[in-house]
Amino acid sequence: MSVRNLDALFRPGSIAVIGASRRSGSVGAVLARNLFAGGFDGPVMPVNPQARSIGSTLAYASVAELPVTPDLAVIATPPATVPGLIAELGARGTRAAVVVTAGFGEGNGQAEGAVLRQAVLDAARPHLLRVLGPNCLGLMAPHHGVNASFAHVAPLPGDIAFVSQSGAIATAVLDWATHRGIGFSQVVSLGDMADVDFGDMLDWLAADGRTRAILLYVEAVTHARKFMSAARIAARTKPVVVIKGGRTE
């Protein structure tokens, strides 16, 4: 798919937060807080069947009740619920989703998680809905006011794009950079890369006018030929720096 519908990740017109919460310290609460505080110029719609409002913003009981079809959905609900949500969102016309939920094949329960992961892809494919994640920190596009992540620090706006498989590395880099006044055009945590991967990100960022340089933190490359082709093309227009994490048996 490459860059198809990736504009809905970085430049959405409306956002739904599914699993938004009022419980202090929860992922759903941090996601909602970051999106409300990011300066996004568009509706941010919390979805939670048990809450009337989130942070003084009216909440909706389900995707079906949303008054506007979200370009981007941020999902922080239990793994078993995600394929159904993706199918429902795709049918409504949502073009991209950030799945921060873990439990799709990493760690214990790999077989069951792999089945759920494939179910997410099967639900998204008929609608060409793009999926970032699962098991990711999220996405930050400071020039567009989008902080669809549960990071504890918001990035400063700048011209470096940082893409990392590791959410922990992403938060460490944000801490280090913010203290030194270094800003970013985009910060992306890819997580398990069920759909959107490094090749897709390179293709998008190569044409992004706000990005002057691209920094990647890579643990594994899933589609080597696609990655190398995208990296060569991107490197013709701007610096691309790749840091490969250490390998083990």
NORBELBEL-V151571 format. One record per residue. N is the residue number from 1. PSI is psi in radians with two decimals (none if undefined). Layout:
BEGIN
N|PSI, N|PSI
END
This chain:
BEGIN
1|-0.55, 2|-2.12, 3|0.06, 4|2.20, 5|0.15, 6|-0.33, 7|-0.48, 8|-0.38, 9|-0.84, 10|-0.45, 11|0.99, 12|2.74, 13|-0.35, 14|2.63, 15|2.37, 16|2.42, 17|1.79, 18|2.03, 19|0.20, 20|2.53, 21|2.75, 22|-0.05, 23|2.03, 24|2.30, 25|-0.15, 26|2.74, 27|-0.74, 28|-0.62, 29|-0.73, 30|-0.72, 31|-0.86, 32|-0.78, 33|-0.79, 34|-0.69, 35|-0.69, 36|-0.61, 37|-0.10, 38|-0.22, 39|0.33, 40|2.28, 41|1.25, 42|3.01, 43|2.35, 44|2.02, 45|1.91, 46|2.49, 47|2.05, 48|2.01, 49|-0.26, 50|-0.04, 51|2.38, 52|-0.56, 53|2.74, 54|2.06, 55|0.74, 56|0.18, 57|2.32, 58|2.29, 59|2.72, 60|2.56, 61|-0.40, 62|2.94, 63|-0.66, 64|-0.48, 65|-0.12, 66|2.31, 67|-0.35, 68|2.42, 69|2.10, 70|2.37, 71|-0.69, 72|2.35, 73|2.35, 74|2.11, 75|2.17, 76|1.03, 77|2.94, 78|2.60, 79|-0.71, 80|-0.37, 81|-0.27, 82|-0.81, 83|-0.74, 84|-0.69, 85|-0.73, 86|-0.75, 87|-0.75, 88|-0.75, 89|-0.77, 90|-0.71, 91|-0.51, 92|-0.31, 93|0.11, 94|2.41, 95|-0.23, 96|2.67, 97|2.46, 98|2.02, 99|1.80, 100|-0.27, 101|2.39, 102|3.05, 103|0.51, 104|0.66, 105|-0.14, 106|2.57, 107|-2.46, 108|2.79, 109|0.64, 110|-0.72, 111|-0.86, 112|-0.73, 113|-0.68, 114|-0.62, 115|-0.77, 116|-0.69, 117|-0.79, 118|-0.60, 119|-0.64, 120|-0.82, 121|-0.72, 122|-0.62, 123|-0.59, 124|-0.60, 125|-0.79, 126|-0.39, 127|0.01, 128|0.50, 129|2.27, 130|2.47, 131|2.12, 132|2.20, 133|-2.64, 134|-3.00, 135|0.94, 136|2.84, 137|-0.57, 138|-2.74, 139|2.43, 140|2.18, 141|1.45, 142|-0.53, 143|-0.37, 144|0.05, 145|0.40, 146|2.07, 147|1.35, 148|1.07, 149|2.94, 150|0.52, 151|2.59, 152|-0.14, 153|2.32, 154|2.39, 155|2.60, 156|2.61, 157|2.45, 158|-2.72, 159|0.30, 160|2.27, 161|2.25, 162|2.13, 163|2.17, 164|2.46, 165|-0.52, 166|2.12, 167|-0.61, 168|-0.73, 169|-0.72, 170|-0.78, 171|-0.63, 172|-0.74, 173|-0.71, 174|-0.79, 175|-0.87, 176|-0.79, 177|-0.73, 178|-0.70, 179|-0.48, 180|0.11, 181|0.41, 182|2.28, 183|2.98, 184|2.59, 185|-0.70, 186|2.53, 187|2.13, 188|2.22, 189|2.00, 190|-0.42, 191|-2.27, 192|-0.03, 193|0.82, 194|-0.62, 195|-1.35, 196|2.22, 197|-3.00, 198|-0.68, 199|-0.77, 200|-0.78, 201|-0.73, 202|-0.75, 203|-0.74, 204|-0.84, 205|-0.46, 206|-0.55, 207|0.04, 208|2.01, 209|-0.37, 210|-0.13, 211|2.11, 212|-0.54, 213|2.67, 214|2.24, 215|2.21, 216|2.38, 217|1.93, 218|2.25, 219|-0.70, 220|2.55, 221|2.15, 222|-0.59, 223|1.57, 224|-0.78, 225|-0.76, 226|-0.74, 227|-0.85, 228|-0.70, 229|-0.80, 230|-0.68, 231|-0.72, 232|-0.76, 233|-0.79, 234|-0.68, 235|-0.23, 236|-0.39, 237|-0.36, 238|2.75, 239|2.39, 240|2.07, 241|2.19, 242|2.16, 243|2.07, 244|2.15, 245|2.73, 246|2.59, 247|2.65, 248|3.02, 249|none
END
